[in-house]
Amino acid sequence: MEMHLSLYWGKDATVLFANWPNRSLGMYISSILVVFLLALLCELFSKHPTLKPRTSPLLGGLSHSIFYFFHIGFHYLVMLAVMSFNIGIFIAALVGRTLGFLIFNYRAIHSSANKDPNESSVPSSPKV
């Protein structure tokens, strides 16, 4: 098994596991898709779920911890895949994160673009 120490292009890569994608073009394309989806999920899991006001602290902490577990897990898997130094894998990770940011942050981007520039985000004090 050859380990590259600089960026290279080609289907002969080792991504995450030994013998995967196994020098096959079809498996290389599937590994690119897997890394793309993992990067997309990184952006999905970067948004913490909002809890209902009367949620117990234990249940809220547990749900946030489980969410954080997957958030960090997907980030580490994408990082390890990029450390294969394969340019195709690197591009798949970049495009996945970028597209995920666009998809999962669309509401925030759209609402800030439609905001009235004269409207202040600081509430004004009531007039007496």
N, CA and C atoms as an extended XYZ file, in Angstrom:
384
Properties=species:S:1:pos:R:3:atomname:S:1:resname:S:1:resid:I:1 pbc="F F F"
N         0.854       -1.172        0.000 N   MET     1
C         0.000        0.000        0.000 CA  MET     1
C         0.901        1.236        0.000 C   MET     1
N         0.735        2.073       -1.007 N   GLU     2
C         1.548        3.269       -1.155 CA  GLU     2
C         0.866        4.445       -0.469 C   GLU     2
N         1.636        5.190        0.306 N   MET     3
C         1.107        6.361        1.002 CA  MET     3
C         1.676        7.605        0.356 C   MET     3
N         0.792        8.466       -0.153 N   HIS     4
C         1.224        9.704       -0.780 CA  HIS     4
C         1.399       10.786        0.281 C   HIS     4
N         2.416       11.620        0.087 N   LEU     5
C         2.672       12.713        1.007 CA  LEU     5
C         2.502       14.073        0.344 C   LEU     5
N         1.947       14.073       -0.852 N   SER     6
C         1.616       15.315       -1.547 CA  SER     6
C         0.342       15.064       -2.347 C   SER     6
N        -0.298       16.154       -2.787 N   LEU     7
C        -1.537       16.009       -3.534 CA  LEU     7
C        -1.288       15.278       -4.853 C   LEU     7
N        -2.214       14.411       -5.214 N   TYR     8
C        -2.112       13.681       -6.474 CA  TYR     8
C        -3.514       13.428       -7.010 C   TYR     8
N        -3.589       13.129       -8.291 N   TRP     9
C        -4.856       12.854       -8.940 CA  TRP     9
C        -4.823       11.417       -9.438 C   TRP     9
N        -5.873       10.685       -9.206 N   GLY    10
C        -5.944        9.325       -9.733 CA  GLY    10
C        -6.852        8.450       -8.903 C   GLY    10
N        -7.256        7.326       -9.504 N   LYS    11
C        -8.173        6.416       -8.829 CA  LYS    11
C        -7.466        5.480       -7.852 C   LYS    11
N        -6.160        5.458       -7.877 N   ASP    12
C        -5.396        4.586       -6.992 CA  ASP    12
C        -5.194        5.265       -5.645 C   ASP    12
N        -6.260        5.339       -4.883 N   ALA    13
C        -6.229        6.023       -3.581 CA  ALA    13
C        -6.655        5.048       -2.503 C   ALA    13
N        -6.265        5.354       -1.287 N   THR    14
C        -6.774        4.636       -0.130 CA  THR    14
C        -7.527        5.651        0.707 C   THR    14
N        -8.841        5.468        0.797 N   VAL    15
C        -9.699        6.428        1.478 CA  VAL    15
C       -10.350        5.738        2.666 C   VAL    15
N       -10.003        6.163        3.857 N   LEU    16
C       -10.574        5.715        5.131 CA  LEU    16
C       -10.246        4.275        5.508 C   LEU    16
N       -10.287        3.325        4.569 N   PHE    17
C       -10.051        1.923        4.893 CA  PHE    17
C        -9.038        1.330        3.929 C   PHE    17
N        -8.305        0.339        4.394 N   ALA    18
C        -7.351       -0.346        3.516 CA  ALA    18
C        -8.122       -1.020        2.379 C   ALA    18
N        -7.565       -0.970        1.199 N   ASN    19
C        -8.151       -1.574       -0.005 CA  ASN    19
C        -9.495       -0.969       -0.407 C   ASN    19
N        -9.747        0.250       -0.037 N   TRP    20
C       -10.943        0.944       -0.519 CA  TRP    20
C       -10.524        2.280       -1.072 C   TRP    20
N       -10.697        2.585       -2.289 N   PRO    21
C       -11.551        2.023       -3.329 CA  PRO    21
C       -10.947        0.900       -4.163 C   PRO    21
N        -9.806        0.339       -3.807 N   ASN    22
C        -9.248       -0.873       -4.410 CA  ASN    22
C        -8.913       -0.728       -5.894 C   ASN    22
N        -8.406        0.419       -6.298 N   ARG    23
C        -7.913        0.670       -7.656 CA  ARG    23
C        -8.974        0.466       -8.745 C   ARG    23
N       -10.231        0.539       -8.379 N   SER    24
C       -11.324        0.397       -9.332 CA  SER    24
C       -11.972        1.760       -9.553 C   SER    24
N       -12.245        2.100      -10.815 N   LEU    25
C       -12.826        3.403      -11.114 CA  LEU    25
C       -14.222        3.541      -10.500 C   LEU    25
N       -15.023        2.507      -10.559 N   GLY    26
C       -16.362        2.549       -9.969 CA  GLY    26
C       -16.318        2.756       -8.460 C   GLY    26
N       -15.400        2.073       -7.798 N   MET    27
C       -15.269        2.230       -6.345 CA  MET    27
C       -14.697        3.599       -5.999 C   MET    27
N       -13.823        4.128       -6.858 N   TYR    28
C       -13.275        5.465       -6.636 CA  TYR    28
C       -14.389        6.508       -6.723 C   TYR    28
N       -15.250        6.367       -7.719 N   ILE    29
C       -16.378        7.290       -7.848 CA  ILE    29
C       -17.316        7.156       -6.655 C   ILE    29
N       -17.541        5.929       -6.189 N   SER    30
C       -18.393        5.749       -5.000 CA  SER    30
C       -17.746        6.352       -3.757 C   SER    30
N       -16.429        6.290       -3.642 N   SER    31
C       -15.763        6.901       -2.492 CA  SER    31
C       -15.863        8.425       -2.553 C   SER    31
N       -15.815        8.995       -3.764 N   ILE    32
C       -16.011       10.435       -3.919 CA  ILE    32
C       -17.419       10.816       -3.464 C   ILE    32
N       -18.417       10.025       -3.858 N   LEU    33
C       -19.801       10.298       -3.440 CA  LEU    33
C       -19.981       10.159       -1.934 C   LEU    33
N       -19.336        9.176       -1.328 N   VAL    34
C       -19.431        8.989        0.125 CA  VAL    34
C       -18.826       10.180        0.850 C   VAL    34
N       -17.667       10.635        0.417 N   VAL    35
C       -17.028       11.796        1.050 CA  VAL    35
C       -17.883       13.044        0.842 C   VAL    35
N       -18.466       13.197       -0.348 N   PHE    36
C       -19.353       14.316       -0.618 CA  PHE    36
C       -20.537       14.302        0.351 C   PHE    36
N       -21.171       13.149        0.532 N   LEU    37
C       -22.317       13.050        1.444 CA  LEU    37
C       -21.910       13.280        2.898 C   LEU    37
N       -20.743       12.760        3.292 N   LEU    38
C       -20.259       13.013        4.655 CA  LEU    38
C       -20.036       14.507        4.888 C   LEU    38
N       -19.469       15.187        3.905 N   ALA    39
C       -19.232       16.628        4.027 CA  ALA    39
C       -20.552       17.387        4.075 C   ALA    39
N       -21.524       16.952        3.307 N   LEU    40
C       -22.852       17.561        3.322 CA  LEU    40
C       -23.486       17.382        4.702 C   LEU    40
N       -23.338       16.185        5.274 N   LEU    41
C       -23.892       15.923        6.605 CA  LEU    41
C       -23.186       16.725        7.693 C   LEU    41
N       -21.916       17.067        7.463 N   CYS    42
C       -21.214       17.926        8.427 CA  CYS    42
C       -21.953       19.244        8.588 C   CYS    42
N       -22.410       19.799        7.485 N   GLU    43
C       -23.140       21.068        7.552 CA  GLU    43
C       -24.518       20.884        8.169 C   GLU    43
N       -25.158       19.752        7.896 N   LEU    44
C       -26.460       19.489        8.511 CA  LEU    44
C       -26.327       19.422       10.021 C   LEU    44
N       -25.311       18.734       10.498 N   PHE    45
C       -25.140       18.567       11.934 CA  PHE    45
C       -24.460       19.757       12.600 C   PHE    45
N       -24.125       20.792       11.846 N   SER    46
C       -23.570       21.991       12.484 CA  SER    46
C       -24.680       22.878       13.048 C   SER    46
N       -25.916       22.595       12.679 N   LYS    47
C       -27.068       23.333       13.211 CA  LYS    47
C       -27.639       22.553       14.386 C   LYS    47
N       -27.567       23.126       15.570 N   HIS    48
C       -28.092       22.449       16.757 CA  HIS    48
C       -29.608       22.527       16.769 C   HIS    48
N       -30.256       21.457       17.178 N   PRO    49
C       -31.720       21.485       17.233 CA  PRO    49
C       -32.187       22.397       18.363 C   PRO    49
N       -33.290       23.061       18.134 N   THR    50
C       -33.858       23.888       19.194 CA  THR    50
C       -34.742       23.012       20.061 C   THR    50
N       -34.675       23.248       21.336 N   LEU    51
C       -35.447       22.448       22.283 CA  LEU    51
C       -36.700       23.203       22.689 C   LEU    51
N       -37.721       22.452       23.023 N   LYS    52
C       -38.948       23.071       23.518 CA  LYS    52
C       -38.670       23.691       24.879 C   LYS    52
N       -39.384       24.765       25.233 N   PRO    53
C       -39.102       25.473       26.484 CA  PRO    53
C       -39.175       24.593       27.743 C   PRO    53
N       -40.054       23.618       27.785 N   ARG    54
C       -40.209       22.809       28.998 CA  ARG    54
C       -39.466       21.482       28.935 C   ARG    54
N       -38.449       21.379       28.097 N   THR    55
C       -37.663       20.158       28.017 CA  THR    55
C       -36.787       20.050       29.257 C   THR    55
N       -36.712       18.837       29.806 N   SER    56
C       -35.892       18.652       31.009 CA  SER    56
C       -34.420       18.856       30.656 C   SER    56
N       -33.647       19.384       31.595 N   PRO    57
C       -32.219       19.616       31.319 CA  PRO    57
C       -31.467       18.331       30.953 C   PRO    57
N       -31.839       17.223       31.576 N   LEU    58
C       -31.165       15.960       31.283 CA  LEU    58
C       -31.453       15.511       29.856 C   LEU    58
N       -32.714       15.572       29.460 N   LEU    59
C       -33.085       15.171       28.112 CA  LEU    59
C       -32.497       16.128       27.072 C   LEU    59
N       -32.511       17.419       27.361 N   GLY    60
C       -31.918       18.404       26.449 CA  GLY    60
C       -30.429       18.202       26.294 C   GLY    60
N       -29.743       17.972       27.406 N   GLY    61
C       -28.303       17.732       27.353 CA  GLY    61
C       -27.969       16.455       26.611 C   GLY    61
N       -28.787       15.424       26.812 N   LEU    62
C       -28.566       14.150       26.132 CA  LEU    62
C       -28.769       14.291       24.626 C   LEU    62
N       -29.821       14.981       24.214 N   SER    63
C       -30.064       15.134       22.773 CA  SER    63
C       -28.968       15.978       22.123 C   SER    63
N       -28.513       17.016       22.794 N   HIS    64
C       -27.430       17.832       22.235 CA  HIS    64
C       -26.121       17.041       22.187 C   HIS    64
N       -25.890       16.188       23.176 N   SER    65
C       -24.667       15.379       23.187 CA  SER    65
C       -24.667       14.363       22.054 C   SER    65
N       -25.809       13.734       21.800 N   ILE    66
C       -25.904       12.777       20.693 CA  ILE    66
C       -25.697       13.500       19.364 C   ILE    66
N       -26.308       14.656       19.231 N   PHE    67
C       -26.148       15.458       18.026 CA  PHE    67
C       -24.677       15.831       17.839 C   PHE    67
N       -24.014       16.231       18.919 N   TYR    68
C       -22.605       16.623       18.873 CA  TYR    68
C       -21.724       15.424       18.511 C   TYR    68
N       -22.081       14.242       18.981 N   PHE    69
C       -21.345       13.020       18.662 CA  PHE    69
C       -21.279       12.819       17.144 C   PHE    69
N       -22.424       12.931       16.476 N   PHE    70
C       -22.443       12.763       15.026 CA  PHE    70
C       -21.757       13.927       14.315 C   PHE    70
N       -21.929       15.120       14.845 N   HIS    71
C       -21.288       16.309       14.271 CA  HIS    71
C       -19.770       16.121       14.228 C   HIS    71
N       -19.173       15.765       15.329 N   ILE    72
C       -17.723       15.579       15.402 CA  ILE    72
C       -17.289       14.350       14.613 C   ILE    72
N       -18.080       13.283       14.669 N   GLY    73
C       -17.738       12.061       13.934 CA  GLY    73
C       -17.647       12.292       12.438 C   GLY    73
N       -18.626       12.993       11.872 N   PHE    74
C       -18.591       13.270       10.437 CA  PHE    74
C       -17.422       14.191       10.080 C   PHE    74
N       -17.133       15.155       10.935 N   HIS    75
C       -15.990       16.040       10.666 CA  HIS    75
C       -14.682       15.257       10.645 C   HIS    75
N       -14.500       14.347       11.594 N   TYR    76
C       -13.264       13.554       11.619 CA  TYR    76
C       -13.167       12.629       10.414 C   TYR    76
N       -14.287       12.030       10.002 N   LEU    77
C       -14.237       11.152        8.841 CA  LEU    77
C       -13.869       11.927        7.576 C   LEU    77
N       -14.413       13.119        7.404 N   VAL    78
C       -14.059       13.933        6.237 CA  VAL    78
C       -12.590       14.339        6.315 C   VAL    78
N       -12.125       14.692        7.511 N   MET    79
C       -10.717       15.069        7.664 CA  MET    79
C        -9.798       13.897        7.297 C   MET    79
N       -10.132       12.703        7.773 N   LEU    80
C        -9.300       11.541        7.456 CA  LEU    80
C        -9.338       11.214        5.970 C   LEU    80
N       -10.488       11.391        5.328 N   ALA    81
C       -10.584       11.142        3.887 CA  ALA    81
C        -9.726       12.130        3.108 C   ALA    81
N        -9.744       13.397        3.506 N   VAL    82
C        -8.941       14.409        2.824 CA  VAL    82
C        -7.460       14.126        3.030 C   VAL    82
N        -7.105       13.511        4.141 N   MET    83
C        -5.703       13.187        4.400 CA  MET    83
C        -5.169       12.079        3.488 C   MET    83
N        -6.017       11.553        2.604 N   SER    84
C        -5.519       10.632        1.578 CA  SER    84
C        -4.729       11.394        0.512 C   SER    84
N        -4.831       12.743        0.517 N   PHE    85
C        -4.132       13.642       -0.405 CA  PHE    85
C        -4.590       13.474       -1.855 C   PHE    85
N        -5.732       12.832       -2.061 N   ASN    86
C        -6.267       12.676       -3.402 CA  ASN    86
C        -7.073       13.915       -3.755 C   ASN    86
N        -6.810       14.501       -4.910 N   ILE    87
C        -7.460       15.753       -5.298 CA  ILE    87
C        -8.956       15.554       -5.516 C   ILE    87
N        -9.368       14.426       -6.063 N   GLY    88
C       -10.788       14.160       -6.261 CA  GLY    88
C       -11.542       14.110       -4.939 C   GLY    88
N       -10.960       13.470       -3.942 N   ILE    89
C       -11.564       13.393       -2.609 CA  ILE    89
C       -11.604       14.782       -1.980 C   ILE    89
N       -10.532       15.540       -2.145 N   PHE    90
C       -10.464       16.895       -1.604 CA  PHE    90
C       -11.552       17.784       -2.204 C   PHE    90
N       -11.719       17.707       -3.522 N   ILE    91
C       -12.741       18.511       -4.192 CA  ILE    91
C       -14.137       18.078       -3.742 C   ILE    91
N       -14.351       16.774       -3.588 N   ALA    92
C       -15.655       16.280       -3.130 CA  ALA    92
C       -15.973       16.814       -1.737 C   ALA    92
N       -14.974       16.880       -0.862 N   ALA    93
C       -15.187       17.407        0.488 CA  ALA    93
C       -15.511       18.896        0.438 C   ALA    93
N       -14.791       19.645       -0.388 N   LEU    94
C       -15.055       21.084       -0.504 CA  LEU    94
C       -16.442       21.366       -1.079 C   LEU    94
N       -16.788       20.665       -2.136 N   VAL    95
C       -18.092       20.885       -2.769 CA  VAL    95
C       -19.219       20.445       -1.836 C   VAL    95
N       -19.023       19.342       -1.127 N   GLY    96
C       -20.040       18.882       -0.183 CA  GLY    96
C       -20.275       19.868        0.944 C   GLY    96
N       -19.201       20.399        1.511 N   ARG    97
C       -19.356       21.392        2.583 CA  ARG    97
C       -19.994       22.668        2.058 C   ARG    97
N       -19.585       23.113        0.869 N   THR    98
C       -20.123       24.342        0.295 CA  THR    98
C       -21.601       24.193       -0.045 C   THR    98
N       -21.956       23.105       -0.696 N   LEU    99
C       -23.353       22.875       -1.037 CA  LEU    99
C       -24.198       22.676        0.218 C   LEU    99
N       -23.648       21.986        1.207 N   GLY   100
C       -24.356       21.822        2.473 CA  GLY   100
C       -24.591       23.142        3.169 C   GLY   100
N       -23.604       24.023        3.122 N   PHE   101
C       -23.776       25.352        3.708 CA  PHE   101
C       -24.892       26.099        3.005 C   PHE   101
N       -24.913       26.025        1.678 N   LEU   102
C       -25.954       26.702        0.912 CA  LEU   102
C       -27.334       26.118        1.216 C   LEU   102
N       -27.446       24.812        1.242 N   ILE   103
C       -28.745       24.165        1.469 CA  ILE   103
C       -29.257       24.413        2.881 C   ILE   103
N       -28.416       24.183        3.870 N   PHE   104
C       -28.882       24.215        5.252 CA  PHE   104
C       -28.860       25.602        5.875 C   PHE   104
N       -28.235       26.568        5.212 N   ASN   105
C       -28.236       27.938        5.709 CA  ASN   105
C       -29.003       28.877        4.787 C   ASN   105
N       -29.783       28.323        3.871 N   TYR   106
C       -30.499       29.135        2.897 CA  TYR   106
C       -31.447       30.115        3.571 C   TYR   106
N       -32.160       29.677        4.592 N   ARG   107
C       -33.115       30.567        5.265 CA  ARG   107
C       -32.410       31.766        5.888 C   ARG   107
N       -31.300       31.532        6.545 N   ALA   108
C       -30.569       32.638        7.168 CA  ALA   108
C       -30.020       33.590        6.118 C   ALA   108
N       -29.515       33.045        5.013 N   ILE   109
C       -28.986       33.893        3.941 CA  ILE   109
C       -30.125       34.677        3.304 C   ILE   109
N       -31.239       33.999        3.046 N   HIS   110
C       -32.380       34.639        2.389 CA  HIS   110
C       -33.012       35.711        3.267 C   HIS   110
N       -33.150       35.438        4.566 N   SER   111
C       -33.782       36.422        5.446 CA  SER   111
C       -32.885       37.646        5.648 C   SER   111
N       -31.578       37.476        5.669 N   SER   112
C       -30.698       38.634        5.826 CA  SER   112
C       -30.641       39.461        4.540 C   SER   112
N       -30.830       38.822        3.394 N   ALA   113
C       -30.827       39.558        2.131 CA  ALA   113
C       -32.104       40.377        1.968 C   ALA   113
N       -33.224       39.905        2.532 N   ASN   114
C       -34.500       40.603        2.407 CA  ASN   114
C       -34.772       41.572        3.549 C   ASN   114
N       -33.850       41.711        4.461 N   LYS   115
C       -34.049       42.592        5.607 CA  LYS   115
C       -33.965       44.051        5.176 C   LYS   115
N       -34.826       44.880        5.758 N   ASP   116
C       -34.838       46.305        5.454 CA  ASP   116
C       -33.563       46.933        6.020 C   ASP   116
N       -32.756       47.622        5.202 N   PRO   117
C       -31.504       48.200        5.705 CA  PRO   117
C       -31.736       49.281        6.748 C   PRO   117
N       -32.912       49.887        6.770 N   ASN   118
C       -33.208       50.920        7.764 CA  ASN   118
C       -33.668       50.333        9.088 C   ASN   118
N       -34.001       49.042        9.075 N   GLU   119
C       -34.485       48.392       10.287 CA  GLU   119
C       -33.308       48.067       11.202 C   GLU   119
N       -33.435       48.438       12.453 N   SER   120
C       -32.363       48.187       13.419 CA  SER   120
C       -32.590       46.845       14.085 C   SER   120
N       -31.505       46.131       14.347 N   SER   121
C       -31.622       44.859       15.046 CA  SER   121
C       -31.727       45.058       16.554 C   SER   121
N       -31.441       46.263       17.011 N   VAL   122
C       -31.536       46.586       18.444 CA  VAL   122
C       -32.919       47.182       18.686 C   VAL   122
N       -33.671       46.602       19.636 N   PRO   123
C       -35.009       47.149       19.872 CA  PRO   123
C       -34.914       48.559       20.444 C   PRO   123
N       -35.805       49.414       20.005 N   SER   124
C       -35.786       50.790       20.482 CA  SER   124
C       -36.459       50.857       21.844 C   SER   124
N       -36.061       51.843       22.635 N   SER   125
C       -36.640       51.993       23.970 CA  SER   125
C       -38.035       52.585       23.834 C   SER   125
N       -38.954       52.178       24.697 N   PRO   126
C       -40.316       52.706       24.599 CA  PRO   126
C       -40.355       54.185       24.934 C   PRO   126
N       -41.218       54.890       24.229 N   LYS   127
C       -41.369       56.324       24.453 CA  LYS   127
C       -42.269       56.540       25.661 C   LYS   127
N       -41.878       57.433       26.538 N   VAL   128
C       -42.639       57.702       27.750 CA  VAL   128
C       -43.428       58.980       27.608 C   VAL   128
